């Protein structure tokens, strides 16, 4: 998806122990095959994550933690979930 944010982290979930390959969309767009595991392990899914600083206060101000969480959830839903 061209509209998805470049800093979206994608992790391949695999069967068995360990984790699969991961990276940001910025790195994976030119080489999407980098999401495939190197061995013949089965892919069970993908985990999508957006990381964001969470503010330094608990209040409802613009730099507050609660406001930061609300904005992060809204951004993830609007830019990732809704477009899937």
N, C-alpha and C positions, 0 to 999 in steps of 0.2 A: 504494500500500500504506500503510495507516494505521500499521502497526507499524514501518515503515522510519524510521531516525533522521532528524530534521529537518536535521542538518548533513551529510547525504549530498550530495555534489556530483555533478551529472549534466551531461555535455557531449555535445552532438550532434556526431557525426562525419559529415562531408560529403565527397562526391567532389570532386576537384580541389584546388587550393591553398586554404590558409586553414583556419580552424576554424569550427564552427557555434556556435550559442548555448549558453550554459551557465548554471548557477545551482544553488543549494541546493534541496533539497526544500521547505524552509520557504517559500522564495520562489515555487517552481514549483507547489506544490499548488493555490493559488487560481487560477493562470493557466497550466495545462499547455501551452497553445498557444505559450508563450514559448520552447519547445524547438524549434519549427519555424523553419527558415531563412527569411529575408525574401525571398530570390529563389527561382528554380525549381531550385536545386541539389538533387541527389539525396542523401538521407540514407543513409549506409552503416552506421551503428551508433551506439551510445552508450557512453560511458566513465563508469564509476561510481567514485568515490573518496571515502574517508573520511580526513580529516587528523587527526593526533594528535601531541602533543608526545612526544618520544622519550626523555626522561630525560637526566640529565646525567652518568651514570657508566656504565662498561662492565660492571660486576659483575652478579650475579644478585639483588641487593637489589630491594626494591619500586620504587625510583626508577631502576633500571638500564635501560640501553638495550635489552639483550636481552629483558628482561621486558616492556618497553614494546612491542617489536615483536611478541612473542608475543600480548600482549593485543590489539593492533590487528588482527592477522590473525584471531584468534578472534572479535572483535567484528564485523569485516567479513563473515566467513563466516556467523556466526550470525544477524546482523541483515539481511544483504542477499542473499548467494549462496543460502543454504539456503531462503529464502522465495521466490526466483524460481523 
